[in-house]
Amino acid sequence: MDYPIMAADLREFVETQSLAQAFLLGHSMGGKVAMQFAGQYPERVDKLVVVDIAPKAYPPTHQSLLAALRAVDLRAAKKFSDIDSALNGPIPDTAVRQFLMKNLTRDDRGFHWRIALDAIMQNYNALIQAVVVERPFSKPACFIRAGRSNFVADEDAAHIRKAFPQAKIETIASAGHWVHIDAADEFYQTVTGFLTAPDS
């Protein structure tokens, strides 16, 4: 599990859907996949939107969250509130906990994680690395950063524009990392304004 592999997975999906080109939008880790895809397969991307992530390497800050999810005994859980209670200690932030629990599914055998939790943990070091764009992506790109997040710093602009020379960098001041939730209307206006604008 790394960015070139996930970009290849995305290309397979695009080909299966018979999409010659697409507008591509990715948030956070999905934004890194979108950048990698645009770099590897630029002919498949018409316009690129990357939300609150830069192409740089990031420090390893998620291991405790992943370990907390892995430690939950899903077989013992009878209802969602049992899992919420189990996660309350290691993940006291209710919003973060509820977001992570969206990755749960339930069937007649009980609860399961939708995500490949073991694979994410095993490949975590690859997932925090920088995206390598060997050929600059010369088509329109919009990087939307959150004003209340530190994922995209002012000094990242030069790195972004080196790989994405047409990049616009927009800041939604009122939003945290979950931009599309914190400022849904402004996010929508920013994205649709960029996608519908004529290419310069």
N, C-alpha and C positions, 0 to 999 in steps of 0.2 A: 504494500500500500504506500505509494508515493505519488507525487504530482504528475510525472510523465505517464504512469500507469492509469491514473484516474482520468487524465486527458484522453488517453486512448479509449477508455471505457465510454467517455462522452462522445468521442467520434463514432464509435460503434452505434450508440443510440441515435445520433444524428443521421447516420447512414440508414439505419433501420427505419427511421421516420421519413426517409427520402427528402431531407432538408438540404438543399444545395447551399444555402446560407441562412444565418439566423442572427437576430439580436441575442446577445448572451449576457446574462446578469448573474453575478455570484456575490454572496455575502460571506465575509470572514473566510473560513477554510474553503468554502465554495468560490470565493473571490480568487483565491490562489489557484484553484483548478481552472477557473475561467481565464486567468492570465496565462497559465501554462498552455491551455488549449489554443488561445489566440496566437501564442508564440509558435506552437507546433503546427497548427492548421489554420493559418491566417485566411486562406481562401474560403473557409467555412464560416467566418464571422464577418457580419456587415458592420455592426457597432458593438462595442464592449462597455458594460457597466460593472464596476467593481465597488463593493460597498464595505467601507471601514476596515480595509486591510491594505498593506503595502507589499511589494514583492520581496521584502527583506526577510531575514531570519528573525525569529522571535524567541524570547526566553521560555524555558519549560515551566509553564505556570498551571497546567491543567492536570498534573498527575494525581493530586489529591482528590479532585472531582472524579476522575476515572476510577481511582481506587475505591472511592465511596460507592459508586454505582456497582462495581464488581463485588463489593462486600455484602450487598443486600441479598438476603436469602429469599429469592423470588418464590421458591416452592412453599415457603411458610406463609406467604401473603395471601389473605382471603379477599382483600379489597385494596383499592388504590391508596386509601388513607393509611394502611399498614406500611406501605412502602414510603409514603411521605413521612411518617413518624420515624422510620428507620434512617432516613436521610437527613432528618432535622438536625441531628447533632453535628455531623461533618459538613453539612451544607445549610447553615442557618438562614441564608437569604431566601425568602419565600419565592420571589420571582425567578431566581436561578433554579431553585429546586423544581418548581412547576414546569419551567421550560425543559429541563432535563427529563422530567417524567413524561413529556410528550413522546419520548422515544420508547415508551412501553406499549406493548400490545398484549392482548389476552385472548386465549382460545380455550377449548375444553380441557386442555392440559394445564392451564394456569397462565401466569404472567411470563413474558419474554421480552428481552430488549430487541427492538427493531434494528438497532445499529450493530455492527460487527465490533463489539466492545473489545474482545480479545485482540483482534487485528489492529484496532486503533492503539491499544496499549503496547503491543509488540512493535509497532512501526512509528511510535510517537516521535522519535528523534528525527525521522525523515519528514514528518508533517510540520515540524517547526522550522525547517530549513527554508532558505530563500528560493524563490522561483527563478529559474534561469531561462531568460528569453534571449536566445542566440541571435535572432534577427529581429530588429525593432518592428513592432506592430504599427504599421503606418496609417491605419484606418482610424476613424473617430473613436475615442475612448473617454469615458467619464468616471472619475473616481469620486465617490461620495464619502466624505468622512463625517464622523459624529463629533460635535463640539464638546460633548461631555465624556469622550473616550480618548485614550492615549494610544490607540492602535495605529493611527497615521499621524506622525509628527510633521512639523513644518519642514524639517530637514529631509524628509522623505520625498519631497517634490522633485528634486533633481534626479533621484534614482528612478522614480516613476516615469519622468519625461524622457529619460535615456532609453528605456525599454518601450515606452508608449509616447512617441513624440507629439502626437495630436491630443494628448490627454488634457482634459479640463478637470480641475480639482474644485469640487463644490463642498462647502461645509454647511451642515444643518446644525446650527448652534444649540438647539434645545434637546438634541437627541443624545442618548447613550449608544453603546455598541449595537443594540438591537434597533437600528435606525427606523426600519420599516414598521416597528411597533410603537416606538416612542413618538415619532412624528410622521404618522402614516400619510396625512394629506400633503405635507411638504415633500416627503419622499416621492409620492406619486407624481406630483407636479414636476419635480426635478427630473425624474426618470422619463416621463412622457415628453417633457419639453426637449430633452436631449435626443430622444429617439425620433421625434417627428421633425426636428430642425433639419433644414437642408445642409448637406455636407459643405464645409467651407473649402 
